[in-house]
Amino acid sequence: MSDPNLPLASVDAKPRWTWAWILPIAAILAVAFLVHQARSERGPLLTISADRGYGIRPGDDLRYRGIQVGEVEVVELSPDYGEVRLSVRLKSRAASLAREGTRFWIVRPHLSLDEVAGLETVVGARYLELLPGPPRAERQLEFVALEEPPVLRYFNPGGLEITLRAPSRYGLQTGAPISYRQLSIGRVLSVGLSSDASTVEIRAWIEPPYAPLVRDNTRFWKASGVSFKAGLWGGMSVELESLRAIVVGAVAMATPDDPGLPAITGHAFPLHNEPEAEWLGWRPSLPVGTALLPPGTPRARPLRSSLSYTSETFFVKRDRELNGWLLPLENGLLGPVNLLKPEREDGQENFNLRLGGRLIPLGEELTWSVGGIGVLPHLPKEVVPWPVEWLRSPDEPEDCVVIGDSAMQPVALSTARLGLTATGWSVDRALSFESAWNGAPVFARKDGRLVGVLISDGAEVEVRPLPPESLSR
């Protein structure tokens, strides 16, 4: 029995820290990090309706230019069983592809007299492919898949779209070639009736290198692909141009020796049933391909550059990269300011500029910087600089040429495609310059002088003219 007069001892239990808690806490943090990373890499969910599934399954790829940009998550029938609906998850880096005008189709084996395509899907899985809409288009999450792939998968900037009008179809099919002196220079995009059903309208596409061949007095006619020659003493001969021309038809064209003004997008031409004898003798001298600048113009050698840096958000570090073109001048490197002297924002560090695999110092002040372009006073060894005397500061938009490297076809820009802005010359939205052209030098057609730099972020495209400061040596 305890004595009530004696003090009572109380025992307080002290919390004991043990290293055993480290493992579950670390596991929770690791799971949270993985969940956050997985969510950050998930882009928008698209709904794509198709007439048929053609064997597409959950887990199959969505591809663009052969690269996976998403994955099929669900394949099911619509509630009325009238179509197939695909739920497709884009990757976060490809989220901008979900925009109005983007087209989808299921790649599958296709065999015809005209074309063999999709053979890799005979033994492999089917997959979806897409063709992005215009860069400035509105965001969109629901699409209808094409039954057949587009005639032209990838439009190169600088091409020419025209309309041919004929009294009948002349046997032309989508994809029919357009030839100049029996060399293919374009394709037929579509064939249909005009709005009042009075004629047949053929939409045609001329490839960028050959767009200067089409003038306002150019003649087009149906090329059958088969020609017969018979004579009293020489017997009969048959000439076949190509199997493709026989199957889907073909269009030929000729331009007079005295060519007219260059045709612009939307120009309409009559399509004749057969050529006149005079047309076959025309031999005009017209610049095509790299012959867009005057003779004697120095060769431009822009260099591909990449600015890499680390971006940190929510305890996650990511490696970022910004690509563009830099043109060596006698007094430094000309290009976009965001490559030559990037602004360092919170969470961004370790900026490195590489040019042809070599590290370029970024600490120096720019020689000049106006309108988003400038010159870094650094000239790498063993490069051929563009002569300073071949620079010119233009007063207004003019016909010019955009040049990348030898693998990129030069693109001609006419004054009609350029408009004035506060910082330079806006480029017609019909010309879809991708961000791969960012920093490409721009040269004047009339004298070959360097007059500006193309700035493209994949959405807005402008030519930034050289300021007067650029002319000082």
VOGU-3710 file (C-alpha; in Angstrom, 3 decimals, decimal comma):
1> msdpnlplas> 0,000/0,000/0,000  1,513/3,326/-1,020  1,906/6,238/1,321  -0,161/9,213/0,129  2,364/11,606/1,643  5,176/10,329/-0,521  5,704/12,037/-3,916  4,713/10,074/-6,988  7,157/9,676/-9,861  5,894/10,291/-13,386
11> vdakprwtwa> 7,539/8,844/-16,457  7,425/10,820/-19,713  8,010/8,745/-22,818  10,495/10,581/-25,053  10,065/10,125/-28,807  12,827/8,018/-30,184  14,145/8,759/-33,691  15,177/5,710/-35,587  16,901/5,355/-38,917  14,212/2,844/-39,861
21> wilpiaaila> 12,012/5,787/-40,901  14,470/6,864/-43,601  13,577/4,078/-46,014  9,765/4,573/-46,135  10,150/8,385/-46,337  12,615/8,031/-49,203  10,259/5,595/-50,909  7,331/8,033/-50,587  9,434/10,880/-52,004  10,627/8,691/-54,871
31> vaflvhqars> 7,063/7,658/-55,743  5,912/11,285/-55,586  8,766/12,301/-57,893  7,980/9,545/-60,397  4,271/10,405/-60,364  5,062/14,081/-60,947  7,497/13,259/-63,738  5,013/10,908/-65,413  2,266/13,528/-65,252  4,549/16,261/-66,571
41> ergplltisa> 5,356/14,109/-69,610  1,684/13,424/-70,385  0,238/15,689/-73,010  -3,424/16,228/-73,975  -5,793/13,344/-74,692  -7,172/13,391/-78,248  -10,313/11,741/-79,594  -9,934/10,584/-83,199  -12,865/9,091/-85,122  -12,204/6,718/-88,004
51> drgygirpgd> -14,413/4,783/-90,384  -12,446/1,578/-89,718  -9,829/0,459/-87,221  -7,600/-1,477/-89,669  -6,115/-3,483/-86,787  -4,970/-0,527/-84,659  -4,614/-1,476/-80,974  -4,008/0,181/-77,596  -0,274/0,793/-77,205  0,331/1,479/-80,901
61> dlryrgiqvg> 2,323/4,593/-81,792  1,270/7,987/-83,025  4,142/9,208/-85,220  5,262/12,359/-86,973  8,170/12,198/-89,419  8,907/8,682/-88,145  9,216/9,781/-84,484  6,791/8,680/-81,763  4,852/11,693/-80,448  2,028/9,836/-78,709
71> evevvelspd> 0,333/6,533/-78,006  -3,079/4,963/-78,589  -4,710/4,320/-75,193  -8,232/3,158/-76,069  -9,847/1,677/-79,200  -13,622/1,302/-79,111  -16,773/1,555/-81,192  -18,988/4,624/-81,013  -22,303/4,226/-79,131  -24,194/3,765/-82,431
81> ygevrlsvrl> -21,526/1,362/-83,805  -21,104/3,642/-86,814  -17,416/4,418/-86,392  -14,263/3,616/-84,471  -13,057/6,008/-81,790  -9,461/6,207/-80,683  -8,237/7,886/-77,509  -4,683/9,024/-78,177  -2,340/10,561/-75,606  0,199/13,044/-76,937
91> ksraaslare> 3,562/13,516/-75,288  3,939/16,823/-73,465  6,588/18,060/-75,895  4,222/17,393/-78,800  1,186/19,082/-77,219  1,264/21,905/-79,785  0,405/19,380/-82,535  -3,161/19,258/-81,182  -4,395/22,154/-83,286  -6,973/22,914/-85,921
101> gtrfwivrph> -6,054/21,564/-89,344  -3,942/18,644/-88,076  -4,720/15,494/-90,035  -4,488/11,867/-88,873  -4,565/8,562/-90,710  -3,879/4,891/-89,953  -0,797/3,597/-91,744  -1,454/0,201/-93,267  -0,206/-1,772/-96,287  -1,301/-0,132/-99,529
111> lsldevagle> -0,620/-1,709/-102,905  -1,757/-0,357/-106,253  -0,437/0,132/-109,775  0,453/3,665/-108,734  1,981/3,253/-105,288  3,329/0,800/-102,710  3,265/2,113/-99,148  3,084/1,018/-95,513  4,888/-2,301/-96,073  6,486/-2,103/-92,604
121> tvvgarylel> 3,026/-2,729/-91,118  2,727/-6,139/-92,842  4,803/-7,821/-90,123  4,802/-4,990/-87,571  2,109/-3,135/-85,688  -0,163/-0,599/-87,289  0,330/2,996/-86,229  -1,213/6,425/-86,570  0,547/9,220/-88,418  -0,212/12,908/-88,400
131> lpgppraerq> 0,392/16,015/-90,459  0,278/19,206/-88,336  -2,036/22,077/-89,119  -0,887/25,694/-89,486  1,380/26,831/-86,606  -0,982/29,652/-85,576  -4,140/27,502/-85,604  -6,437/27,189/-82,583  -6,142/24,291/-80,125  -8,325/21,273/-80,941
141> lefvaleepp> -8,796/17,886/-79,241  -11,294/16,046/-81,479  -10,466/14,942/-85,037  -11,718/12,751/-87,868  -9,089/10,463/-89,404  -8,478/10,437/-93,151  -9,250/7,243/-95,019  -6,120/7,690/-97,155  -2,911/9,614/-96,402  -2,548/13,109/-97,909
151> vlryfnpggl> -0,954/13,350/-101,326  1,836/15,550/-99,983  2,927/14,511/-96,502  5,164/17,500/-95,911  4,889/20,827/-97,714  8,193/22,591/-98,155  7,984/26,354/-97,708  8,238/28,328/-100,910  6,132/26,012/-103,076  3,308/27,242/-105,301
161> eitlrapsry> -0,343/26,147/-105,195  -2,347/26,890/-108,332  -5,701/25,960/-109,854  -6,225/24,355/-113,268  -9,646/24,566/-114,925  -10,797/22,076/-117,546  -14,082/21,179/-119,300  -13,742/17,569/-118,088  -11,612/15,502/-115,734  -9,275/14,242/-118,469
171> glqtgapisy> -8,701/11,090/-116,406  -6,712/12,915/-113,734  -6,529/11,425/-110,255  -5,228/12,793/-106,976  -1,444/12,426/-106,973  -1,019/12,794/-110,746  2,425/14,217/-111,625  3,011/17,640/-113,151  6,018/17,684/-115,469  8,258/20,221/-117,185
181> rqlsigrvls> 10,294/18,785/-120,058  9,324/15,322/-118,770  10,769/16,041/-115,295  8,356/15,857/-112,378  8,030/19,240/-110,651  4,742/18,889/-108,755  1,591/16,915/-107,994  -2,182/17,158/-108,328  -3,706/17,652/-104,872  -7,399/17,270/-105,669
191> vglssdastv> -9,901/17,067/-108,524  -13,499/18,289/-108,232  -16,265/20,410/-109,683  -16,211/24,176/-109,415  -18,738/25,877/-107,124  -21,184/26,396/-110,023  -20,441/22,976/-111,614  -19,491/24,661/-114,907  -15,906/23,336/-114,965  -13,598/20,842/-113,294
201> eirawieppy> -11,098/22,429/-110,917  -7,752/20,759/-110,284  -5,667/21,956/-107,338  -1,971/21,548/-108,128  1,229/21,949/-106,127  4,579/22,990/-107,628  7,685/22,132/-105,598  9,700/25,099/-104,225  12,747/24,783/-106,534  10,516/24,891/-109,613
211> aplvrdntrf> 8,001/27,553/-108,577  9,863/30,248/-110,644  9,066/28,250/-113,800  5,357/29,050/-113,524  4,519/32,484/-114,998  1,226/34,158/-115,741  1,556/33,102/-119,425  2,507/29,453/-118,729  0,480/26,823/-120,600  -0,775/23,530/-119,103
221> wkasgvsfka> -2,146/20,505/-120,925  -3,134/16,907/-120,338  -0,261/14,435/-120,819  -1,666/11,017/-121,629  1,515/9,055/-120,982  1,094/7,219/-124,290  1,894/8,578/-127,755  1,521/6,892/-131,123  3,535/7,635/-134,231  2,642/6,135/-137,586
231> glwggmsvel> 4,003/6,713/-141,075  3,454/5,373/-144,533  6,967/3,871/-144,698  8,133/3,980/-141,083  5,528/1,710/-139,546  4,080/2,537/-136,108  5,768/3,228/-132,778  4,358/3,572/-129,290  6,017/5,655/-126,557  5,173/5,225/-122,893
241> eslraivvga> 6,162/8,081/-120,556  5,510/6,242/-117,287  3,137/3,717/-115,758  2,126/6,354/-113,195  1,001/8,750/-115,939  -1,091/5,991/-117,529  -2,811/5,043/-114,260  -3,510/8,419/-112,618  -3,014/10,775/-115,560  -0,467/13,554/-115,874
251> vamatpddpg> -0,173/17,264/-116,577  2,601/18,921/-118,592  3,496/22,593/-118,773  5,596/25,016/-120,809  6,554/28,675/-120,402  7,193/31,027/-123,366  10,654/32,306/-124,278  9,401/35,714/-123,161  8,108/34,706/-119,687  5,532/36,834/-117,940
261> lpaitghafp> 5,275/37,763/-114,278  5,776/35,018/-111,667  2,531/33,290/-110,706  1,327/33,622/-107,112  -0,561/31,182/-104,911  -4,157/30,797/-106,109  -3,475/31,750/-109,743  -5,876/29,948/-112,109  -4,855/28,529/-115,510  -6,851/26,747/-118,219
271> lhnepeaewl> -5,960/23,093/-118,729  -5,858/22,216/-122,435  -6,565/18,804/-123,905  -3,356/18,834/-125,964  -0,435/21,221/-126,592  0,039/23,445/-129,596  3,187/22,799/-131,640  4,623/26,187/-130,693  4,526/25,382/-126,960  6,802/22,357/-127,371
281> gwrpslpvgt> 9,513/24,576/-128,865  9,652/27,114/-126,024  13,055/27,236/-124,251  13,023/30,072/-121,696  15,992/30,753/-119,430  14,608/30,872/-115,865  16,417/30,635/-112,500  15,522/27,580/-110,429  16,950/25,965/-107,329  20,121/27,677/-106,112
291> allppgtpra> 20,209/30,028/-109,117  18,009/32,514/-107,267  20,770/35,075/-106,685  22,744/37,076/-109,263  25,939/35,562/-110,739  29,051/36,369/-108,700  27,253/36,367/-105,343  29,513/34,835/-102,652  28,437/31,478/-101,332  26,586/31,738/-98,017
301> rplrsslsyt> 27,729/29,284/-95,337  25,432/29,614/-92,313  26,343/27,317/-89,431  23,952/25,262/-87,333  24,115/26,235/-83,664  22,493/24,978/-80,461  22,096/26,723/-77,117  21,720/24,212/-74,282  20,836/25,018/-70,699  19,352/23,483/-67,552
311> setffvkrdr> 15,877/24,433/-66,385  14,776/23,603/-62,829  11,121/23,525/-61,754  9,579/21,820/-58,709  12,789/19,969/-57,851  13,002/18,624/-61,421  15,911/19,553/-63,658  15,534/19,276/-67,395  17,985/19,805/-70,206  16,667/22,287/-72,754
321> elngwllple> 17,957/23,181/-76,196  17,335/26,061/-78,606  18,540/25,647/-82,186  19,188/28,176/-84,907  21,516/29,423/-87,640  24,474/31,774/-87,237  26,242/33,375/-90,195  29,969/34,116/-89,773  30,817/37,696/-90,710  34,244/39,280/-90,781
331> ngllgpvnll> 33,476/40,934/-87,433  31,665/38,075/-85,651  28,629/35,798/-85,669  25,288/37,169/-86,909  22,078/35,633/-85,637  19,150/35,762/-83,169  19,919/37,516/-79,881  18,304/34,723/-77,851  21,123/32,453/-79,071  24,004/34,930/-78,773
341> kperedgqen> 23,098/36,553/-75,439  20,236/34,668/-73,740  18,382/36,197/-70,808  18,898/34,081/-67,722  15,614/33,543/-65,896  15,050/32,003/-62,456  15,817/28,304/-62,476  17,921/28,466/-65,667  21,654/27,837/-65,585  24,611/26,232/-67,391
351> fnlrlggrli> 24,162/28,009/-70,729  26,377/26,592/-73,498  26,448/27,638/-77,150  27,871/25,109/-79,583  28,698/25,779/-83,199  29,667/22,781/-85,295  30,492/20,827/-82,134  32,696/23,614/-80,726  31,905/25,577/-77,575  31,484/29,319/-78,180
361> plgeeltwsv> 31,996/31,828/-75,318  28,870/33,754/-74,336  30,341/36,274/-71,898  31,257/38,927/-74,454  29,073/41,951/-75,174  27,428/42,020/-78,588  28,901/44,360/-81,187  25,366/45,528/-81,924  21,852/44,315/-81,149  18,695/45,645/-82,841
371> ggigvlphlp> 15,250/44,069/-83,347  16,140/40,660/-81,917  19,265/40,104/-84,035  22,899/40,984/-83,320  26,575/40,133/-83,763  28,738/38,298/-81,235  32,401/39,402/-81,659  33,763/35,892/-82,043  34,846/34,220/-85,275  35,655/30,490/-85,097
381> kevvpwpvew> 38,754/29,265/-86,868  38,590/27,605/-90,260  35,300/29,215/-91,324  34,758/31,372/-94,388  33,096/34,647/-93,287  30,547/36,554/-95,339  32,219/39,750/-96,644  31,115/42,918/-94,880  30,922/44,775/-98,216  28,080/42,387/-99,155
391> lrspdepedc> 25,839/43,728/-96,357  23,022/46,177/-96,991  20,409/47,800/-94,746  17,113/47,765/-96,720  14,561/50,569/-96,517  11,477/48,461/-97,333  10,452/44,847/-98,122  11,897/43,472/-101,348  12,237/40,172/-103,207  14,687/38,015/-101,300
401> vvigdsamqp> 15,970/34,474/-100,705  16,290/32,547/-97,430  19,249/30,136/-97,299  20,045/27,382/-94,798  22,670/24,718/-95,407  23,172/22,565/-98,497  20,519/20,090/-97,317  17,816/22,807/-97,209  16,483/24,119/-100,504  16,704/27,947/-100,696
411> valstarlgl> 13,307/29,612/-100,428  12,347/32,648/-102,501  10,230/35,318/-100,796  8,487/37,799/-103,059  7,498/41,276/-101,897  3,858/40,202/-102,203  4,462/37,706/-99,353  5,926/40,302/-96,968  4,260/42,923/-94,807  5,572/45,683/-92,540
421> tatgwsvdra> 5,577/45,262/-88,751  7,078/47,236/-85,885  10,184/45,002/-85,877  10,554/43,892/-89,500  8,715/42,160/-92,335  5,992/39,641/-91,558  5,938/36,517/-93,742  2,716/35,345/-95,381  1,084/32,617/-93,256  0,694/30,458/-96,364
431> lsfesawnga> 4,454/29,870/-96,132  4,931/27,536/-93,188  8,504/28,088/-92,026  9,310/25,736/-89,167  11,534/26,672/-86,240  14,378/24,823/-88,014  14,748/27,974/-90,157  15,274/30,266/-87,160  18,290/32,534/-87,765  18,664/31,690/-91,466
441> pvfarkdgrl> 20,205/34,611/-93,419  18,086/36,513/-95,964  19,585/37,835/-99,228  18,240/40,356/-101,755  17,347/38,925/-105,162  18,422/41,993/-107,112  22,040/42,278/-105,903  22,756/39,244/-103,666  23,433/41,408/-100,594  22,695/40,122/-97,092
451> vgvlisdgae> 19,709/42,195/-95,931  18,277/40,413/-92,891  17,734/37,356/-90,700  14,666/35,091/-90,562  13,233/34,746/-87,043  10,886/31,788/-86,520  9,629/30,245/-83,290  7,283/27,833/-85,067  4,343/30,250/-84,739  5,409/33,746/-85,780
461> vevrplppes> 7,790/34,263/-88,699  9,473/37,558/-89,559  12,412/38,861/-91,527  14,405/41,218/-89,302  16,240/43,670/-91,631  19,851/44,596/-90,951  20,131/47,964/-89,183  22,603/50,666/-90,328  24,843/49,663/-87,376  25,599/46,377/-89,158
471> lsr> 27,421/48,144/-91,984  30,264/49,448/-89,779  33,382/47,313/-89,933
//
